[in-house]
């Protein structure tokens, strides 16, 4: 029994130490802003918006379309309506960045003069998504940001975008 418990503890510690460290979602909002009367939104494509850069897997248009579709679907579920009017209640925009992290395990040293021996390497592509909500005057009133694994193919990336948007907008409007 003690061996089993010891093995489980060792396995949990090993799994907790392995893999890239991904920070939890971050949220910030203007405490003086009122979200009670917000019913409509529109996309704000003016500065500082930059069209996302694609990578080797997809182009920027793929990312842009999936982020916009996911945001529109998530906000519609919350009762907000997209409008093309020049004066929506809030403006929505987003920012993306992509990073890569090399995660590796070491197997130890054979003696004091030997370097660590790497037994496994794993390249994880990470992406950061920031969603901004601005009031009618385009003042930033809410931001949610998170970093997640981007996936290894377009389908996984599309799923990662959907999950990221839903995780962020679960905290909108702030309470």
Secondary structure as a PSIPRED ss2 file (coil, helix, strand):
# PSIPRED VFORMAT (PSIPRED V4.0)

   1 X C   1.000  0.000  0.000
   2 X H   0.000  1.000  0.000
   3 X H   0.000  1.000  0.000
   4 X H   0.000  1.000  0.000
   5 X H   0.000  1.000  0.000
   6 X H   0.000  1.000  0.000
   7 X H   0.000  1.000  0.000
   8 X H   0.000  1.000  0.000
   9 X H   0.000  1.000  0.000
  10 X H   0.000  1.000  0.000
  11 X H   0.000  1.000  0.000
  12 X H   0.000  1.000  0.000
  13 X H   0.000  1.000  0.000
  14 X H   0.000  1.000  0.000
  15 X H   0.000  1.000  0.000
  16 X H   0.000  1.000  0.000
  17 X H   0.000  1.000  0.000
  18 X C   1.000  0.000  0.000
  19 X C   1.000  0.000  0.000
  20 X C   1.000  0.000  0.000
  21 X C   1.000  0.000  0.000
  22 X C   1.000  0.000  0.000
  23 X C   1.000  0.000  0.000
  24 X C   1.000  0.000  0.000
  25 X C   1.000  0.000  0.000
  26 X E   0.000  0.000  1.000
  27 X E   0.000  0.000  1.000
  28 X E   0.000  0.000  1.000
  29 X E   0.000  0.000  1.000
  30 X C   1.000  0.000  0.000
  31 X C   1.000  0.000  0.000
  32 X C   1.000  0.000  0.000
  33 X C   1.000  0.000  0.000
  34 X C   1.000  0.000  0.000
  35 X C   1.000  0.000  0.000
  36 X C   1.000  0.000  0.000
  37 X C   1.000  0.000  0.000
  38 X C   1.000  0.000  0.000
  39 X C   1.000  0.000  0.000
  40 X E   0.000  0.000  1.000
  41 X E   0.000  0.000  1.000
  42 X E   0.000  0.000  1.000
  43 X E   0.000  0.000  1.000
  44 X C   1.000  0.000  0.000
  45 X C   1.000  0.000  0.000
  46 X C   1.000  0.000  0.000
  47 X C   1.000  0.000  0.000
  48 X C   1.000  0.000  0.000
  49 X C   1.000  0.000  0.000
  50 X C   1.000  0.000  0.000
  51 X C   1.000  0.000  0.000
  52 X C   1.000  0.000  0.000
  53 X C   1.000  0.000  0.000
  54 X C   1.000  0.000  0.000
  55 X C   1.000  0.000  0.000
  56 X C   1.000  0.000  0.000
  57 X C   1.000  0.000  0.000
  58 X C   1.000  0.000  0.000
  59 X C   1.000  0.000  0.000
  60 X H   0.000  1.000  0.000
  61 X H   0.000  1.000  0.000
  62 X H   0.000  1.000  0.000
  63 X H   0.000  1.000  0.000
  64 X H   0.000  1.000  0.000
  65 X H   0.000  1.000  0.000
  66 X H   0.000  1.000  0.000
  67 X H   0.000  1.000  0.000
  68 X H   0.000  1.000  0.000
  69 X H   0.000  1.000  0.000
  70 X H   0.000  1.000  0.000
  71 X H   0.000  1.000  0.000
  72 X H   0.000  1.000  0.000
  73 X H   0.000  1.000  0.000
  74 X H   0.000  1.000  0.000
  75 X H   0.000  1.000  0.000
  76 X H   0.000  1.000  0.000
  77 X H   0.000  1.000  0.000
  78 X C   1.000  0.000  0.000
  79 X C   1.000  0.000  0.000
  80 X C   1.000  0.000  0.000
  81 X E   0.000  0.000  1.000
  82 X E   0.000  0.000  1.000
  83 X C   1.000  0.000  0.000
  84 X C   1.000  0.000  0.000
  85 X C   1.000  0.000  0.000
  86 X C   1.000  0.000  0.000
  87 X C   1.000  0.000  0.000
  88 X C   1.000  0.000  0.000
  89 X C   1.000  0.000  0.000
  90 X E   0.000  0.000  1.000
  91 X E   0.000  0.000  1.000
  92 X E   0.000  0.000  1.000
  93 X E   0.000  0.000  1.000
  94 X E   0.000  0.000  1.000
  95 X E   0.000  0.000  1.000
  96 X E   0.000  0.000  1.000
  97 X E   0.000  0.000  1.000
  98 X E   0.000  0.000  1.000
  99 X E   0.000  0.000  1.000
 100 X E   0.000  0.000  1.000
 101 X E   0.000  0.000  1.000
 102 X E   0.000  0.000  1.000
 103 X E   0.000  0.000  1.000
 104 X E   0.000  0.000  1.000
 105 X E   0.000  0.000  1.000
 106 X E   0.000  0.000  1.000
 107 X C   1.000  0.000  0.000
 108 X C   1.000  0.000  0.000
 109 X C   1.000  0.000  0.000
 110 X C   1.000  0.000  0.000
 111 X C   1.000  0.000  0.000
 112 X C   1.000  0.000  0.000
 113 X C   1.000  0.000  0.000
 114 X C   1.000  0.000  0.000
 115 X C   1.000  0.000  0.000
 116 X C   1.000  0.000  0.000
 117 X C   1.000  0.000  0.000
 118 X E   0.000  0.000  1.000
 119 X E   0.000  0.000  1.000
 120 X E   0.000  0.000  1.000
 121 X E   0.000  0.000  1.000
 122 X E   0.000  0.000  1.000
 123 X E   0.000  0.000  1.000
 124 X E   0.000  0.000  1.000
 125 X E   0.000  0.000  1.000
 126 X E   0.000  0.000  1.000
 127 X E   0.000  0.000  1.000
 128 X E   0.000  0.000  1.000
 129 X E   0.000  0.000  1.000
 130 X E   0.000  0.000  1.000
 131 X E   0.000  0.000  1.000
 132 X E   0.000  0.000  1.000
 133 X E   0.000  0.000  1.000
 134 X E   0.000  0.000  1.000
 135 X C   1.000  0.000  0.000
 136 X C   1.000  0.000  0.000
 137 X C   1.000  0.000  0.000
 138 X C   1.000  0.000  0.000
 139 X C   1.000  0.000  0.000
 140 X E   0.000  0.000  1.000
 141 X E   0.000  0.000  1.000
 142 X E   0.000  0.000  1.000
 143 X E   0.000  0.000  1.000
 144 X E   0.000  0.000  1.000
 145 X E   0.000  0.000  1.000
 146 X E   0.000  0.000  1.000
 147 X E   0.000  0.000  1.000
 148 X E   0.000  0.000  1.000
 149 X E   0.000  0.000  1.000
 150 X C   1.000  0.000  0.000
 151 X C   1.000  0.000  0.000
 152 X C   1.000  0.000  0.000
 153 X C   1.000  0.000  0.000
 154 X H   0.000  1.000  0.000
 155 X H   0.000  1.000  0.000
 156 X H   0.000  1.000  0.000
 157 X H   0.000  1.000  0.000
 158 X H   0.000  1.000  0.000
 159 X H   0.000  1.000  0.000
 160 X H   0.000  1.000  0.000
 161 X H   0.000  1.000  0.000
 162 X H   0.000  1.000  0.000
 163 X H   0.000  1.000  0.000
 164 X H   0.000  1.000  0.000
 165 X H   0.000  1.000  0.000
 166 X H   0.000  1.000  0.000
 167 X H   0.000  1.000  0.000
 168 X H   0.000  1.000  0.000
 169 X H   0.000  1.000  0.000
 170 X C   1.000  0.000  0.000
 171 X C   1.000  0.000  0.000
 172 X C   1.000  0.000  0.000
 173 X C   1.000  0.000  0.000
 174 X C   1.000  0.000  0.000
 175 X C   1.000  0.000  0.000
